[in-house]
Amino acid sequence: MNDDAMRRFPVPDESDLPDDLRERIEDETERAGFTPNVFAAYAYKPSHFRPFFDYYDALVEDTPLAREEVEMIVVAVSGANDCLYCVVAHGALTRIYAEAPKLADQLATNHRVADVSEEHRAMLDFAVKLTESPAEVTEDDVQALYDAGFSQEAVWDIGSVAAFFNLSNRMATLADMRPNDEFYTLGRGE
């Protein structure tokens, strides 16, 4: 694991981790070809690692949203929160799942001018409003998602992804998590 995964807290030695964390990290490393620094960072506190990644898995696996939609929300929310780690890491995933090499950069800087459908603009507008001014979210904002064609479950999931990544962004900022070099170039083409 990368000792520079985060700068404000110590990165534990992988050999000191509980077996289930080591197994999860090894699986992810094999799948990605490198160990994403978020795994090394959250390993600092195993009792938080487990529910964090369990909820993340639920958000990306048990949803009517396409994986590219989940990643688009993550990048727009993370851009609004100035979260370097999540913008870079999930920007790579957005480029890969959406097969759109410029999209993540557009979403991270200003989702309102990104090359997205009206449905996706409504989704991103909602996620960013929930991020920036949650007390101002009204029934009209939720209705805009229904009007854009999202199901009740999808509306729940849009809010859940935005809320989870507000937590994730704040923890990444607290820890000063650093994106892996690999994330910067993934999905950008040749």
C-alpha positions in Angstrom: 0.0 0.0 0.0 1.1 3.5 -0.7 2.4 5.3 2.4 1.5 8.6 0.7 -2.2 7.6 0.4 -3.1 10.2 2.9 -1.0 12.9 4.6 -2.6 13.6 8.0 -2.9 10.1 9.4 -0.6 7.1 9.3 -1.2 4.5 6.6 -1.2 1.1 8.3 1.1 -1.7 7.2 -0.9 -4.2 5.2 0.5 -7.1 7.2 -1.0 -5.6 10.4 -4.6 -5.5 9.0 -7.4 -8.0 9.8 -7.7 -10.8 7.3 -11.0 -9.5 5.9 -9.5 -6.1 5.1 -6.4 -7.6 3.5 -8.6 -9.9 1.4 -10.7 -6.9 0.2 -7.7 -4.9 -0.6 -6.0 -7.7 -2.4 -9.2 -8.3 -4.5 -9.4 -4.6 -5.4 -5.7 -4.5 -6.2 -6.0 -7.5 -8.5 -9.1 -6.0 -10.2 -7.7 -2.5 -10.7 -4.1 -3.4 -11.2 -3.1 -1.1 -8.3 -4.4 -0.4 -4.8 -6.6 2.7 -4.8 -5.4 4.9 -2.0 -8.9 5.1 -0.5 -8.4 1.5 0.7 -5.1 2.2 2.3 -6.5 5.3 4.0 -9.7 3.7 5.4 -7.6 0.8 6.6 -6.4 3.2 9.3 -9.7 2.4 11.1 -11.0 -1.1 10.3 -14.3 -0.6 12.0 -15.0 2.3 9.6 -13.5 0.6 6.6 -16.1 -2.2 6.6 -19.3 -0.2 6.6 -17.9 2.4 4.3 -17.1 -0.1 1.6 -20.3 -2.1 2.3 -22.4 1.0 1.7 -20.4 2.0 -1.4 -20.9 -1.5 -2.8 -24.7 -1.3 -2.2 -24.8 2.1 -3.9 -23.2 0.9 -7.1 -24.7 -2.6 -7.1 -28.3 -2.3 -5.9 -29.6 0.5 -8.0 -31.6 1.2 -11.1 -29.0 3.9 -12.0 -26.4 2.9 -14.6 -22.9 2.9 -13.3 -22.0 5.9 -15.4 -24.8 7.8 -13.7 -23.5 7.0 -10.3 -20.0 8.1 -11.2 -21.4 11.3 -12.8 -23.1 12.2 -9.5 -19.9 11.4 -7.6 -17.8 13.7 -9.8 -20.3 16.6 -9.8 -20.7 16.4 -6.0 -17.0 16.0 -5.5 -16.3 19.0 -7.7 -18.7 21.1 -5.7 -16.9 20.0 -2.6 -13.4 20.6 -4.1 -12.4 17.0 -3.3 -9.2 16.2 -5.2 -9.2 12.5 -4.4 -12.8 11.8 -5.5 -12.7 14.1 -8.6 -9.6 12.4 -9.9 -10.5 8.8 -8.9 -14.1 8.9 -9.9 -13.4 11.0 -12.8 -11.4 8.1 -14.2 -14.4 5.8 -13.5 -16.7 8.3 -15.2 -14.5 8.4 -18.3 -14.4 4.6 -18.4 -18.1 3.8 -17.8 -19.5 6.7 -19.9 -16.9 6.1 -22.6 -16.5 9.9 -22.7 -12.9 11.2 -22.1 -14.0 14.8 -21.5 -17.1 14.3 -19.4 -15.5 14.1 -16.0 -13.6 17.3 -16.4 -16.8 19.1 -17.5 -18.7 17.7 -14.5 -16.0 18.5 -12.0 -15.7 22.1 -13.0 -19.4 23.0 -13.9 -21.9 20.3 -14.4 -24.4 22.9 -15.8 -22.4 23.2 -19.1 -21.4 19.6 -19.4 -22.4 17.6 -22.4 -25.2 15.6 -20.8 -28.8 14.9 -21.5 -31.6 16.9 -19.9 -32.4 13.9 -17.7 -28.8 13.8 -16.5 -28.8 17.6 -16.0 -31.8 17.2 -13.7 -30.1 14.4 -11.8 -26.9 16.5 -11.4 -28.7 19.7 -10.5 -30.5 17.8 -7.7 -27.3 16.2 -6.4 -25.4 19.4 -6.3 -28.2 21.3 -4.7 -28.5 18.6 -2.0 -24.7 19.1 -1.6 -24.5 22.9 -1.5 -27.8 23.9 0.0 -29.7 20.9 1.4 -32.1 23.1 3.4 -33.4 24.6 0.2 -34.3 21.2 -1.4 -38.1 21.2 -1.9 -40.8 18.9 -3.3 -40.3 20.7 -6.6 -36.7 19.5 -6.8 -37.8 15.9 -6.2 -40.6 16.3 -8.7 -38.1 17.5 -11.3 -36.4 14.1 -11.0 -39.7 12.3 -11.5 -40.5 14.6 -14.5 -37.1 13.7 -16.0 -38.1 10.0 -15.9 -36.5 8.8 -12.7 -38.3 6.1 -10.7 -38.9 6.5 -6.9 -36.0 4.1 -6.2 -33.7 6.0 -8.6 -34.6 9.3 -6.8 -33.7 7.7 -3.5 -30.4 6.4 -5.0 -29.5 9.8 -6.5 -29.9 11.3 -3.0 -28.0 8.5 -1.4 -25.0 8.7 -3.7 -24.8 12.5 -3.2 -25.1 12.1 0.6 -22.5 9.3 0.8 -20.0 11.3 -1.3 -20.5 14.4 0.8 -19.3 12.2 3.7 -16.5 10.7 1.6 -15.4 14.1 0.3 -15.1 15.5 3.8 -13.1 12.5 5.0 -10.8 12.6 2.0 -10.2 16.3 2.8 -9.7 15.6 6.5 -7.2 12.9 5.8 -5.6 14.7 2.8 -6.1 11.6 0.6 -4.0 11.7 -2.5 -5.2 10.2 -5.8 -3.1 7.4 -7.3 -1.1 8.5 -10.3 -2.9 5.8 -12.4 -6.3 7.6 -12.0 -5.1 10.7 -13.8 -4.7 8.9 -17.2 -7.4 6.1 -17.0 -10.1 6.4 -19.6 -8.5 9.3 -21.5 -7.8 7.2 -24.6 -4.5 6.7 -26.3 
